[in-house]
Amino acid sequence: MYHPTRKFQIYQLFAANTNLGKTLFSAGLCRASARPNKDSLGERQTISKLPFNKTCYLKPIQTGYPKSSDSKFVENLIDADMQVKLKTMFAYEEPVSPHLAVGRNQIPKDRDVLLSIKSYILEFARECGDNDGALFLETAGGVTSPVMSGTLQSDFYRPLRLPTILVGDSNLGGISATISSFESLYMRGYDIPIILLFENAELKNHNFLEDFFMKFSRNVYNNNKNNNVIVATVPPPPPLSSSFDRDQLQLKEYFNKNHSKFVSIIEKLNDWHHKRFDRLDEMGELTEQVVWWPFTQHKKVDNVNVIDSAFGDFMMVYEKGGEGKTDGTNEMRMKINKENIGQDRKIGVMKEMFDGSASWWTQGLGHGSSKLSLAASHAAGRYGHVIFPESIHEPALSLSQTLLRTAGYKWASRVFYSDNGSTAMEVALKMALKSSTLRYNFTDQIENVKILGMNGSYHGDTIGVMDACGPNVYNEQVIWYTPKGVWFDPPQIQMKNNIYNLKVPFTNQEFQYSSLNSLFSPSRKNTDIVSSIYKKKIEEVISSNVKEGYRFGALLIEPVLMGAGGMILVDPLFQRLLVEFVREWDHWNGGNVEGKGWNENDWKGLPVIYDEVFTGFWRLGRLSGADILGVTPDIATYAKLLTGGLLPLATTLTTTSIFNNFLGATKVDSLLHGHSYTAHPIGCMVANKAIEDGIWSMWSQEMIGKISCLPNVEGVFALGTVLAIELKDIGGGGYASEISFHIIKQLSNYSNDLNNDIAISSRPLGNVIYLIASLISQDKLSISSLYFRISFLCVNIPSEQPSSKRRKINDNYDDECLEKVWNALKNATVAGQFLQLSEDASYLLGKDDFGSNISTLFIRDCYLHLSEIIFGNVNIFRWRITSNPGIGKTFLDNIHDFKDYLGREEVWYIVDALEPMQCRAKIILICSPQKKYYKIFDQLGIDIRYMPVWSLTELNLCRDNIRIFQHLTRKTVRELYNKWGGIPRYVLFHALDSVQQSLLENAINLFDDKILNFVGEITDDNYNSSACHELVHICTNVPGEGEEDEENESGVPSMSTVPTVTKPNKRKGIAGRYYEGVPFYKKCTLEFASDHVSEKVVDRLSRNYKYDLQNFVNTSDDISEYSTLRGAIFERLAHQRLLRGGKFNFHPLFEDSKMRHTLQLDNNISS
């Protein structure tokens, strides 16, 4: 991950202003980290196996480049024996703020820049492996300086929330600038363990700041002893010299002289870092001793989610490794992690989790919104909390006006404040029941006054609103619970098999509709047959209960979507007709209105209450549920999204006619309900900000349709930000069902390293899985990945068979499985074809449920070649197949992942089967070596083979025969192939994804002069670089088709020069065949992905690294490295030079003779 671990420390350096010495401090910290004094190491620090720690200096954004390069400055000050890696990512020539330096049409998106930073941090963390490592990220300018897009730096880097070193200002005015900068960062949630300044003997700013932050830290988290802000100083650097060489000499002397001071700073950071992880380690266990969670059976809590921070849609959860209760899946994961990932994983890691429950439905604008934080800070500073009755403050008045012109538009005139949804509903009931009692003179019939509502409803946990709900699992344990209502069974909408089904419970009928639009159409009232069914049922239930002596005080509904009752999507037509009937019917008191008089402007029939605590403020894609129903309430409650998810606040809106019922001569006549923190200014201020923002919904209709076809899914729907999936449960379902628990648990088990398989935190709701996006959700959560994961889990609901009875898988058994499949391929004649097996045939696959939904898999020639190589050599018992990402060599960890991949449609995947199970299936699965063997390759003489990238012929075969790619034209495939080379991930699967397609140009812009040293071998230093992911292909020697073949087997465009040979007879096998003394698929070279990439890279080198490029050409006059990156660069440069004409020396490339020849070319030669 791109977050700190025990052994891998990351710090970002902000400064209170420009020119305060961020880069000097960065250089000193890098030097101290790379070479700490052994006698000054803290007790926790361990000496690395290497001489010094691995350290990295990262400058994501640089202006004034290359004349001004902070990376180059730091590099010049690093001693030769220090292991410090330096990187500049986005560089601009003009020496101004990044938002000015970038061209108007070249502004990169924040998410793309951030992804590049994450990728680089992850790459360096992997390089460190089990060794100690540190990365220092230097920002540009001041704390609130903008990046290229105009986003403030403090907001831009917030998704990473890296521990922050603040470089303070020791000059006049520096105290103010430093404290202001600290508060800007602190308000956004950054941890700032240390503030660094240069010493100023005259002003002594550091003395004041030290005292200030000691007082500041004194009572912060008093049970966490790691929250002191340290203020440290070092002597100022020598004055800038007019001579560069002299300046460099002075600075090196400065750093050598003050090395111990920087080591002391590193020691303080190291101590803070380990104390931070100590606290995270203990939080879960301590929590179980002191906390009582709501809606939680403590006996069933396996692991505590230790939430370190949250931002946007994601929570950063600390996962303590090696402990806790686990199922078989987690035990398998842990075993693999121990073998492959190293000690770090055992100690604990940070994991991003998508907040799938929207933190109990509260999140609207995402976690950590600086806009809301600033609003809250302002209100807290201006008011704190002040009394509300008979008083007013600007936030409360402004929010009241906003609510009445939005959610209460054209119907509400009064706003009552409370603290949460349940109490807001208590207020609503008090409003409605007093109003109906006054009108219908229910004073002598109080025990018979009921609420008219919907079965399965939930309105909170206070006694009054619990009585307003029918008996359910929430209230059956409450001794004082007394049901006081009559409840309709709601007609429910669900999609199944791509058709929307309307289940009418009181007739046991189902009606089908093509879309939600047709179900939500107002015209259904007059055209749909269910309209008359509903009207009849509504009148029958109400009239019969009134005849039996019941009196009704209010109609209470959750409009459209009933949340806690099981995410029930109610037919809006039924609720619309119910409201209309309630208002039109005139027999609520036997037909005689004997109470208080009323007029046309008063409420009609019964007061209608909408509980919009869950549905209000864009949750369903509209401002309120009332907007979807098309009928307004008399009373409505709002809470969850009211403050955007920052803090609790609730409101009850109502009409003038309801309000007037509480006007009287004495205080007793008023609404006697309130809270100490009523209309607290902080919440009102934040709510005003939160309501300003618009909406976005993330759920695609295609995904919903696919999930609806899964066999274990009863039904599914998506509306606005809510996705709900009801699972089939033979036990009847409901809140007490535990069938969704397994799926919720598995969704949280994933971890990601910049891939799409992110962990998802959610809450079980009986047999219903629900996910709720925030209103700001974008494509950070991969919808396709989410579909694959949920569909796999829904299909694989575990049986009651105890996990202890499952077959234990061992290494020998794994090899046997792999060998069976490879041997089956040896006898197959399917290479270059799409294999369609008989449904009656049994193959190594998953369970029977997978048989009907699996697409065919394209089987490449190289699969058979590799199988013959592997099993034809009895001396090799472990092997590795490697190559470029995205070409079909995915490795899986366990049987659950294996089943997951069965549902995928990307045809180039190869999967590992851990356990052979028989099933009727339509495809065959190709296997490759286990991921867990990686760590022991070198120790056991592992034979490494390279899988070739795809040829254009292979790509077109997939395009022609695989349904999901047939929308691509052959022209598109060829154009993308000419750009990307033979990588189907980008040529086929992401062909129309603009974000993915932009990765190529982004990668080109990251290339630097180090590419000039790349040769035709794969080494640890360059294999993990970004060059090998998008721009460089690993090419290998393969059996050829003969000289007449236009597209060589490697799949590389025309620049590939790997010669071909006659393809061997497949039946005889190729295991013993060699090419130029090297076994097939074992020889490899690095080559550019395409001519397009080669040309762009050389152009970039020519612009930015002219001096290095000139030296490269001058020293390459006898270059013989054809089919390598160096050879490709030299070839293009030589071609450009030849076109200009002149006199050249040359000699034959493959001759031993040193004889040179002379060639004269005219300067008007054409290409």
N, C-alpha and C positions, 0 to 999 in steps of 0.2 A: 504494500500500500504506500501511498504518498503521505503518510502521517508518521510521527515519531514512534519508535519502539524503544525498548530498554537499551538496545545496543546502537540504535541509529537516532541521533539527535538532529533536529532541524530548528533553525532559528531564522527569523526574518528581521532585517534591520530597517527600522523607520527612523526618520530624523525630524526634529522640531522645525527645521527649515533646510534650505539648500546650503551647501558649502560649510557644513558643520563637521565634516570628517567621517561620514559613513564609510567611505571606501578605505580610509586609513584604518579605522577600527576593524573593518572586514579583513584587511590584510593581516593585522596583528592577531585577530582571532583565528584566522586560517593557519597562520604560522604556529600559534600556541597549540591548536588542535592537532596539527600534523606532527608536532614534536614537543610533547609535554615533558617538563622536567620530572624525572621519575621520583625524586624525593619530595615533590610537592603535590603528588597525586592524592586525591581523597581516598578514603577507605574503600569506597564502592568501586572506584576505577580499577580496571584490570588492564595489564599490559597486553596489547595485541600480539598475536603470533608474528605479525609483520613488525619490522622495526618501529614504524610509527602508524598512527591512525590514518585511515583513509578520510580525506577531507575534500569537500567540493565548495567552490565559490560560484554562485549562480546569479547572473544579472539578467533578469527577464526582459527589461526594457532599457534601451540605451539610446540617447540622442547625441548629436554631435559626432557621430561615428563615421569613419574610423579615426579621425583626428583625436577625438576624445574617446577612450575606451577604458572603462573601469576594470574590465577583465585583464587587459594588457598591463594596466598599472599594478594590479595585484600580482600578476604573473612575474613582473620584473622584481618584485620584492620577496618572492618565494625562493628559498634555497633549493639547490639542485636535488638534495636528498630528501626533500619533503614531498609526500604523496598528496598533492593538491590538484584537483581537476578543476578547470575553469570553463565557464560557458556563458556566452551572450546569446540571447534568443531572438529578440526583435530589435533591430538596430536601424536608426534613422540618421541621416546625414546632418540635418539642420540642428544646431545647438539650442533648441527651445523646448518648451513643454511638449510631451508626446502628442497631445491632441492637436498641436500646431504643426509638429514635425511630420506627421503622417499625411500622405496625400488624401485629398477629399474623396477620391474614388477607391482608395486602398485601405480603408479603415477596417481592421479585423474585428470580428465579433468577440466580445468578452469571453464567451464560452470556449471559443477556439484557442484563444491565447491561454486561458486557464488550463485547458486540456493539454496544451503543449508543456506547460509548467509541470503539471501532474505527471505527464509521461516521463519527463526528464528526471524528476525526483525519484520516480519508481525505478527508472533505469539505473540510477546511481545506487539506490538502496540494494538492488540486486547485485550490483558489482561488489558492494561491501560484503554481501553474504553473511557469514557468521562473525566477521570481524567488526570491531568498533568502527563507527563512521559518524561523520558530522557534515551537515550541509548548511551553509550560510547564504541566505537569499537577500540580496541588497535591492531595496526599492529605489525609486527615482524621485528626487525632489523631497517635498515635505509630506506630512501625514495625509493631508487632503489635496495633494496635487492630483490632477486628472491623468488617467491613462489615455490611450489612443481614442477610445470611444467617447471620452468625456466623463466616464465613471470615476468617482473619487477613488484614489488608491486604497484608502481604508475600507471602502465598500468592495472594491474589486477583489482584494485578497481575503476577504472575510470567509468565503466558502472553505478555504484551507485552514483558517484559524490556527496558524502556526504560532508557537511561542515567540514573543516579540521582544527584541532588544531596541530600546528607544535611545537614540543618540541625542542628548540634550544640548542646550545652548549655554555656553559658559560666558557669553558676552553680555554687554549691557542690554537689558530687556529679555535676557534669556530665561529668567525664572518664569515669567509669564508665558513665553512661547513653549517652554518645556511642559508646564502644568496643563496648558491648553491642549497640547498634542496628546499628552497622557490621557486626559479626559475624553478626547475624541476617540481614541483607541479603546479605552476602558468601557465607554458607553456602547461600543459595538461588540463587546464580548471577548476582546483579546486578553490573553494572559501576558503580563509584562513583568517578568521576574527581575529585570535589571535595567537601570538607566546609566548610560555611560557619558562622561564629559571629559573634556580636556581641563587640566588644572588651570585656574586663574587666581593667582596669589592675591591680586588686588580686589576683585569682586567676590570671590569665594561663593559663587552660586551653589556649588555642590553642598556647602554646609547647610544652607537654608533648605535645599531640596531634600537632603538627608533627614532633617528634622521634620519637614512637612510630610514625607511619605512614611515615616515611622508612626506618626499620629494617624495617618490615613489607614495604615494596615492593622492598627492595633486591635480593632474589633471586627474585622472582616473574617467570616467563617472561623469563629474562635475555636472550633474543634479540629480545624485543619491547620496544622502548624507550618504550612508552606506558602503563606500568602504575603509575606513581607516583600516590599519592593526595595531592592538593593540599589544604592547609588554608589557607583565606583568611578574613579578618575585615573587618568594616566597623564604624564607630562605632555605638554603640547609639542608638536613636531617642529623640526627646524624650519626657519623661513625658506620660502621657495627660492631656489638659486636660478640665476639666468642661464647657467649651463646644465643641460639635461644630465650629463654624466655625473657632474658634481652633486646634483640634486639626488640622483639615485644612490650615490655613495653615502650621502648624509642620511638618507632615509634608512638604508640598510644598517648603518651604525646605530640609528635611533631605535630600530626594532630589536637589534641584538642587545642593546643596553637595557631596554625595557621589556625584554622577553618574559621575565618572571612576573611582571605586572599583568601581562596578558594571560599568562598561565593561571594566575590567581583568579582572573575573571572566568576562565574556562572551568576552573575548579568550582567556583560558586554556581555557575550554570549547571555543571554536572551534578552537584548536590541537589539543586532545585529539581532537576530532571528526574532523578531517582526517587526523591520524596514524592513527586507527583505520581509516579507509577506505584509507589508503596500505598498511597492513599487510594488509588483506583483498585488495587488488589484487595484491599480490606473492605471496601464499601459494600459489596454484595453481602458478605457474611455479617457485617455489623447491622445492615438494614434488616435482615431477617430476625434480628434480636430485638429491634425497637419499633418497627413500623407495622401498622395494621392496614393492609390495602383494601380498598373497596372492591366489591364484586370479584373477589379472589379467594379461591380455596388454597390456603397456604400449604397444605400437605401436597399439593400438586405442582408447586413451583419448583422447576428443575434448576433454573438459573435466573439470577436477577439481571435485568437489563441496566447496566451502569451507564447512564447517559452522560457523556462528558460535555457535549454541546449539541446544538442543532442549528441548521440553516436551510432556508428554503423548504424543500420537501423532505429533507433528510435529517436523521439524527445520527450523531457520532457515538456509537456504543462501544464501550470497552469490553472486550471478550477475554476473560481470564483463561489462559490455556491450561490443558491438562487436568482440569478439575470439573466437578459438577456431575450431575446425573445425566446420562446420555442414553440414546437408543442405539441400536446396532449401526445405524447410518453414521452417527457422530463418532462412534468408536472406530469405524473404518476410516473416517476422515482424519481422526486424531492419529491413527497409526501411520497413515500416509504422510501427514504433516510432520510427524516426528522423524520419519526417514528422509524427507526431502526438503523441508523448509528450515530446519535447524532449531537451535535453542530459543531463538526469538519467539517462535510460535508457542512454545511451551509456556513461556512467561506471560504472554498476553499481547493482544494487538487491538488497534482501533478498527472499527468496521462501520462503514456507512450503511444505514438502514433507511429504506423508503418508509416514511411515516404513513402506513397504509390505513390506519384508523383516524388519520388527521388529528392525532392526540385526543382521542375521544370526541371527535367531530368539531373541534374548536378552530382548526387552522383555516384561515382564509387567505392571508397574504404571505404565508410561509413563515417559518421560524426565523428569528434574528433580523427582522426588518428594521433597518436603521431609521426609516421614516417614522415608524411607530415608536421606536425607542426614544427618538428625539422628542416626539410629542409627549410621551410619558414623562421624560426628564423635565421638560418645560413646565408641565402641570404640577409635577412634584415640587419643583423649585418655587413656583409661583404661589401655590396654594397649600401643598401637603394635602390634608383633608380638612374640610370645613362642613359645618352643619348645613342641612338642606331645608328642613321645614321652615316656611315663612321667609326663606332666603333664596338667593339665586346667584350663580356665578356664570361667567361667559361660556365655559365648556358645556354646562348643562342646558343653558338656554339655546345655544347654537345647535346642539345635538337634537333637542326637542323639535326645533324648526326643521332640521334636516329629515328627521323621521317622518314628520307629518307631510312633507312634500315628496317623500319617496315611498316607503312601505305603507304609510297611512294616507296616501294621496286620494282625495275626494271622498273619504269616508271617516277618517279619524280626526279628532280635535284636541285630544288630551293624551299626555304621556305620563305614566307612573313608573318610577324607577325602583328596582329591587336588585338583589345581588346574584341570582342564578335562575335557571329555567324553572326549577321546581317551585320556588317562591313566587316567581312571576305568574305561574299557573294558579297558585293559591289565591293571589290577588284577583286574577281573572274570574275564578269561581265566586269569590266574595262579591265582586261587581255584579255578576250575572244573577246569582241566587237572590241577592237583595232586590234587584230590579224586578225579577219575575214574581217574587213574593209580594212586593208592593202592588204590582199590577193585578195579580190574580188572587190577592188576599189569602195566601197560603199559611197565614200565621197559625191557624189551628190544625194544619195538616203537615207540619214540618217533617214528621217521620215518613211521610209518603212522597216527599219531593225527591225526584231522581234526576240523574243526568242521562241524556240521550247521547250515545256514542258508538264507537266501533270496537268490535271484539279484537283483542290483541293489541290494544292501544297501551301506551305508557306515557305518563306525563310528569314523572318525578317520584321522589322517595319520601316526601312529606305526607302526613296522614291524610289530609284533605284530598289531594290529587290521587292518592292511592285508592281511596274509596270511590273515586270517579272512574276507576278502571275495573273491568271484569276480573274474576279470580285468575291469577297467573302465577308463574314461578317467582315473580318479584315480590308479590304481596302475601303469598300463602303462609310465610313464616312470621308475619307480623301479627302479634296477638290482638291488637286493637283494630285490625282491618275489618271493615264492614262494607260489603259492596252496595253501592247506592246508585244503581243505574240500569238501563236496558241498552244492550249493545248489539248492533247489526254485525253479522259475519261479512267481512268486506269482499266484494268481487275483486279478484286478483289478476294482474297482468304479468305474464312471463313469456319469454321467448323460448321455444323449443324447436329444434330442427329448422331454424331460420324463419319460423312462423310465430307471430305473437298470438298466444292463447289467452283468452279471457275465461277464467273459471268463475262461474256463478254458484256459490256454495249452497244457496237455498233452493236451487233447482237441479243441482248436480249436472249442469250442462256446461259445455265448453264451446266458445265461439272463436273463430280464427280471423286474424287481421294481418294485412300485409306490412303495416308499419305503425310506429307510434303516432305519426301524424294523423293517420286515419282514426286512431283511438282517441286522440285529443281534439278532434274536429268538433266545433260547436254544433254542426249540422246533424250530428248523431241523435240529438234530442228528438228530432222529428222523423228521422229516417231509419234508425237502428231498432231492430226488434226487441233488444234488451231494454230499451227505454220503457216500454209498457210493462215489462216484467219487474223492473225496478219500482215504478210508480205503484204497482199493485202491492208489492211486498212492503214498501215503506208505509203506505196507508194502513195495511193490515196489522203490522206490528204496533204502530203508534195508537191506532184507535182501540185495539184490543186491550192494551195496557191501561189506557185512560178509562175504559169501561170497568176495568178491574179495580179502579180506585187510585192508581198511581197518578202523581202529578209531576210534571217535568219543569225543571228550573232553567235548563240551558241545553243547547246542542253543542257538543265538544268533539272536534275532529282534528286529526293531523292531516292537513291537506296533501293529497296525492301520494305521499310516501310516509308510511308508518315505520319509524326507525328501529327503536329498541325492541319492538314486537317481532322483528325478524326481517326487516327491510322489505316490507310488503308494498308493492306498487299497486295502489287502489285505482280502480276505474274512475277517472275524474267525472264521468257522466253520472255515476251513482251518487257521488258526493254533491255534485251540482243539483241534482234532482232532490236530494235529501234536504239541502238548504232551502230550496224553493218551496218544498212542501211545508217545512216547518214554519216558514214565514207566511204562507197562504192559509194554512189550516186555522180555524177559529174555534176549536172545541177544547182548548187546553184546560179550561175549568168548567167543563160541562156545557160550554157554549155561552156562558154568562160571564161578562167582565164586570166584576163587582168592586174591584180595587180602584186604584188611582187612575184618573183619566189620562188619555193619551191622544196624540195628534199625528198627522201625516209624517212629521219629521222624526217621530220616535221609532225605536226598533219594532219589528213586526213579529208576531207569533211567539218565538222564544229568542232570548239573546243567543247569538251564534258566536262561539269562541273558536278561533283557529290557533292551535298550538304550533307555532312556527319556530320554536326553539331550535329544531334541527333543520327545517327546510328553508328558513328565511335567509334573505340576502345572498341570492345567486346560487345557493346549494344545488338547485334543480335546473340551473341555466336561466332562470328568470328571477326578478327581484324578490318575488315571494310566491308561495304556493297559491295564494289568492289570484295572482295573475294567470296561472294555468287554469284554475277552475272557472274563472270569468265571473265569479260572484264574490262580493266583499263581505267581511265579517262585521260584527258589532264590537268584538273584543279580539285582540290578537297579541300574542307574546313573542318576543324575540330575544335571543341570547347568544348562542354558540359563536356565530360569525360576526356578532355585533362589533367586537373590538379586534377583529382580524386574527384572533387567537392569542392575544397577548395577556389578558387578565380578565377576571369575571365581571360581568355587568349584564343586567337584564332589564327589559322594559315591557310594560303592558300598555298597549295603545287602545283607546276606546273612543266612543262618540259622545257628543254633548248630552244626548238623551240618557245615556248610562251615567255620566258624571252628575247630572242634575238630581238623580235619585239620592245622592249623598249630601245634598245641600239642606241645611236645617238650622234651627235656632240654637242648637247646642253642639258641643264637640262630639257628643255621643252619636250624633247622626252622621258623622264623617267616616271615612274609610280608616278604620283603626288597624293599620298594618304598616310596618316600616322596619328599617334596618339602620344600625349605627352608621354604616358606610353608604347610605342611600345617595345616589347620584354623585359618587366620588369624582372629583375633578379629573383625576388621572385617567380613569376609564372613559369618561365623557370626551375628553380631549382625544384619546386614542381612537374611539369609535368614530368621531368626526373624520379623522384621517382615513380610517379603514373603509368607510362607506364611499369614499371618493373613487376607489379603483373599480375597474370593470371586471369582466369574467372571461374564462376560457374553459372549455371542457375537453378532456383528453381521450375519451373512450371511443374507439372507432367501431362503426357498425359491422365491419368485416370481422373484427375480433369477436364481437358479441355473438355473431352468427355462428362462428366456429365453435365457441364454447357451448352454445345451445345444442349442438349435435353430439356432445359427449354422452356416453351411455349412463354414467352415474350422476348426471346433472338433471335435476327435476325441472329447472327453469332458470333463466337469467334475464336481467334487464340492466340498462345503463341510462341514467338520466342526469344531465348536468355533470356534477363532479362525482356522482355515486355509481359504483359498480357493485351489484349484488348477485351472488350465485347460490341457488338453493340446491343442496345435494339430496339425492334419494337416501332415505333412512328407513329401513324396515321397522325400526322401533317407533316410527311416527313423527320424528323430528321435534321441533320446538326448542325452547331455550335450554332445556335440560339435556338435549342431545350433545354428545361429545364427538360426533363424526367429523366435524371440521377441525378439531384440535390438531390432528396429525398434519393437515395441510398448512395450517397457520404456523406450526412449529417448523416444518420443512422450508417454508418461504423465508423464515428468519435465519436459516442455516447457511445461506450462500454468502460468499465474500467476493469482492471484485477488485481486480487490478486493471481498471480502465476498460473492462469488458462490460457487457450488458447484463450479466448475471448478478444483479445487486440483491442484497438482503432486503426483505420487506417485513416491517413490523406491523402486525395487525392484531385485532381482538376477535376471538371466536364468538359467534352469536348463534348458539345451537347448531343446527345443520345448515346455517347460512354463512358463507364467506363474503365479506364486504371489503371493498377498498374505496377510500375517499381521497380524491386529489384536492390540492388547494387551488385557489383561483389563479395562481401564478404558474401552475404546473406547465412545463413545456416538454421538450423531447428528452429531458434528462433521464426519464424512465423509459426504457425501450419497450414500446408496446408489443412488438413482435416477440421479444424475449419473455415478457410477462405472459403473453398468451401461451407460449410453449411450456413455461413452467407450470402455470395453473392447469392447463389441459392435461399435462402429464400427471400432476398430483391428483386431479379429480378422477382420472382413470384408475390410478393406483391407490385407492383407499384401502388401507390395510385390513386384512381379515382378523378374526379373533384369535388366530393361531399365535401362541406366545413366541416372542422373538428368540427365546432360548432353544426352541425346536428347529429353528432354521439351520440349514446346512452351513457349516463353517467352511469357508473357502481358504485354501492354502496356496502357496506359490506354485507347487507342482501341478495342482489342479488347474491353475490359471494357464500354465504353459500348455497343458493338454487341450484346453479349450481353444487356445489360439492355433495350435497345430491342426486341430480338426478342421477349422475353417480354411486355413491356408491350404491344407491338403485337398480339401474339396474344390478349391479354386484351381489347383493344378490339373485336375481332370475335367475342368469345365471348358467350354468353347464359347465363352461369352465376351472375350475382350473386344473393346470398341463397340459394344452393343448395350442395349437397355434390357436387363434381365427381368422377365415377367414370369414368375413361377405359378404353378397351378395352385389353386386355393386348397387342394387336398394334400399338398406336399407339406412336410414338416422340416423346419430349419432352425438354426440356432438364433432364436429371437427372444421375445419377452412373453407376456401372457396372451391368452386368446383375444383379449380386448383390442390388441394392437392390429389384428389381422386386417381390418377393413379400412383403416385410415392411413395407410403408409404409402408413400410415393415410391416410385422405382429409383434405383441407384445406378448411376452410370459407372461402369466398370472399365477402368483404364488399362491399357496394355501393361503399364509399369506395375500394377498391382500383382499380376501374374508373374512378371519377371522377378519382383521382390520376393514373392512367396517361394519361388524355386531357389532363389539365392539363399534364403534363410533356412529352408528345410533340406536343401541339398548339401549343406555343409554340417556334418555331425559334430565337428569340433567346436562349433559356436553355439552356446546355449543361452546367450543373452544378446540382444541386438538393439539398435536404435535407428529409427528412421527420422530424419530431420529435413527441413527445408524452409522455405518462406512461409510466413503466416498466411492463412487463407487459401491454401491449395488442396486441403483434404488430408490432413494428418492429425486431426484432433485426438487428444488422449483423455480418457475418462478415468475417474478415481474409483467408482464403485457401481454397484448394480443399479442404484437409483438413477444415477446420471445416464447409465446405459439405456434405461427405459425412456428417460426423458428425450434422448436423441432419436428414439424410434419415431416420435411424432413430428420431427422436423422435415422440412421440405427442401433444405439446401442439399443438393444431391452429391456434393463433393466430400461429405464427411465420411471418415473412417472411424469406427468405434471399437472399444474393447469390451468383450463379453466376459464377465467374471463367472457366470454360472449358466450352463447350458439348459435352456428350458424349451420344450417343444410347443409349437403353435402353428396354426394355419396362417400363412403369411404370403404376401405378394412381392417381397424383395429378399435379397440376400445381403448379409452384412459382412463387410470386410474388416479384418482386425489388424491391429498394429501393436507394438510393444507397450507394456505398462509404464505409466508415468513414474511409478514408485521405483523403477530400476535405474532412473537417471543417475542417482548419486553414486552408484557403484560401477559405472561404466569403465572408468579408467582402472579400477582395481581388479576387474575380472576379465580384462582383455576384450571389452565389448567391441563388436564390429559395427561401425557407423556406416550407414548408407543414406544417400541423398535422394529424395523424391523429386523428380523433375517438375518444373512448372508446366502449365497446360499449353498445348498448341492451339492455334486458331481453329483447326479442324475439330478438336475436342470441344471447344467452347461453342461452336456452331451446332454440333450435335446436340448438346444440352439445350441450346436455344430452340432448336427445332422440335425437340421431343418432350421437354418438360413444361407443363402447363404454366407455371408461374413465371417463366421467362419468355413465353411466346409473344408477349406484347412488345418485346425488343426487336428492332429490325436488325438484319444482318449488317447493315451499314453502321448502326450504333455499336454493335459488338466489335466490328473491325476497328472503328475509331477509338474505342476504349482500349482495345487490345494494343493498338499502336501507341497509346499513352502509358498504360499500366503494364503491358506485357501479359504473360499467361497466369494471372491471378483471378480466379473466378469470383472471389469475394467482391472485387471491385468492378470487374467486367460484366458480371451477371447480377449478382444479388444486390449490390448497391449501385447499379447502373444509373438509376434516376434519383439517387439521394445526393443532393447538392452538398450537404455537409461532408459526407464521406468522400465525394469526388474532390472537394477542396483540399483534402489531406495531402494530395500529391504536390500541389504547388506550395503548400505550407512546408512540406518536408524539403523541397528544393531550396526554399528560403533559409533553411537551417544549416545548409551545407557550408563548410568552411574549408580552409586549406589542408586540413588533416586528411582529406580524401586523396591527396597526392601521394600519401604513403600507403594506401590500400593496395594489397597485392592479391594474387589469386589463391588465398588460403583463408580459412576461417579460424580466427584466434579469439581468445577470451576478450581481448581489448576491443576488437571491432565488431564481433558478432552481435553484441547487444546494442550497438549504436543505432540511432534512428535511420541511418543509411540502409541498414539491412531489412527494414520493414516495408517501406514503400518504393524505394528507388533502386535498390540493388537486388539482383536475383542470384540465388545459388544455383549454378548450372553444373550439370553432372554428365559423365560419359554414359551413354545409353546405347543399347542395340539399335542400329539404324535401319531404315527402309531401303537404302540404296541411294546412289547419287542422283537418281531421277526425282526423288521426293523433294517437293518444294518447301515443305514445312518440316524442319528437323524435329526429332522427338523431344528435345528439351523444351520446346514450346517458346523459346526465346525468339524475338524478331530477328531481322536479317543480320544484325551485327554479330550474332553468335557464330563462332568459327569452329565449334567442336565437330570434327569430321565424323561421318557416319560409316557404318559397316553393314554388311548384309545381316538381316535379322535372322537369328537362329530358329531352328524348328522348336516350337513350343513343347511338343510331346517329348522331345529328347531332353529338354531343360537347358538352362544356361548357367547352372550353378558353378560349373567349372570353367566357364569362359572368361577370358581376359581381353582387355583392349589396351594396347601399348603397355603391357605389363601390369596394368592396374585393373582390379575387378570392376565389372560394370556397376554403376551407381555409387562407386566409392571415390572416384576422382572428382574433384569439384573446383570450380573457379568462381570468382565474383565478377558479375557483369552488370552493366546498367540495365534497368528494366526495359528500356526502349530507346530508339533514336531520339525521341522527343525528350526524354529525361536527360540523356547524354548531352544534347544540345543546350538545354536549359542550365544544366550544371556548369558546363564549360563557359557559357555566357556569364553566369554569376561569378565564377572564378576570375574571368577576364576583367570584370568590373571591380571586384572587391579585393582581389589578391594578385594584382598584376606582378608585383615583385616576386612573390613565391612562384607564380606560374612561369615567369621568365627563367628563374633558376631551374625549375623542373625541366623545361624544354632544353636548356643548355646542358643539363647533366643526363639527358636521355637520348643522346645522339646514337647510341648503340642499343636502344631498348629492344628487348626480345620478348617482352611480356604481352604477347598477343592474347586475346580472350581474357583480359583482366581490366579492371577499372583504370589502372595507369595506362594500359595500352590503348583503351578507348579514348581517354583524354588526349594522349599524345597523337593518336590518329586524327582526331578532329582538329587539333591545333596545327598539325602538319598540313592537313588539307587546306585550312585557311591560309597558311603561309604559302603553299604551292600556288594557290589561285592568284597571288599577287605577283608571281613570276620571279625570276632571278636565277642565280647559280647555286646548285646544291650538291653536296657530297652524299653518296649513298653506297650501301653494300648489301649483298644478298643476306636475307634474314636467317636462313637455315644452313648456310655454308660455314664451315670452320675457317675458311680463308678470311684473313683480315684485309684483303684487297678492297680498296675504295674506288668508286667511280664518280664521275662528274656528270651532272645533268643541268642543261640550260633550258629554262622555260620562259616563253614570252609572257609579258605582264598582262596580256589581254586574253589569257586562256580562260575558257568557260568551264563550269563545273561538270 
